[in-house]
Amino acid sequence: MTKAELIDRISEKKPGLTRKQVEVVVNTVLESIKNALAKEDKVEIRGFGSFRIRYRRAKEGRNPKTGETVSVPSKKVPFFKAGKEMREMVDGKI
């Protein structure tokens, strides 16, 4: 599902809101999550899951084209962990 499809679905379920209003809300929520992760805050949405930052250590990698060893620096990456309710729903238990 793309962001546009999400906006369309929400607009269909909430006829009192215009598509533009729904788009503003969806964009605001996504921007808030991105900003919190940029500050290394944890974002938890009950029943859905949580987002946090994980640290990847520096390592030695290999250039697949030349086989040459290259140094890969440490970095921070966003990580999502699905909540219990979502895991059960995906697994067909709900």
FENDABEL-V283861 format. One record per helix or strand. SS is the DSSP state (h for helix, s for strand). FROM is the first residue (numbers start at 1). TO is the last residue. If there is no record, write none. Layout:
# FENDABEL-V283861
ss & from & to
SS & FROM & TO
SS & FROM & TO
This chain:
# FENDABEL-V283861
ss & from & to
h & 3 & 13
h & 19 & 38
s & 43 & 45
s & 49 & 56
s & 59 & 62
s & 69 & 72
s & 75 & 82
h & 84 & 90
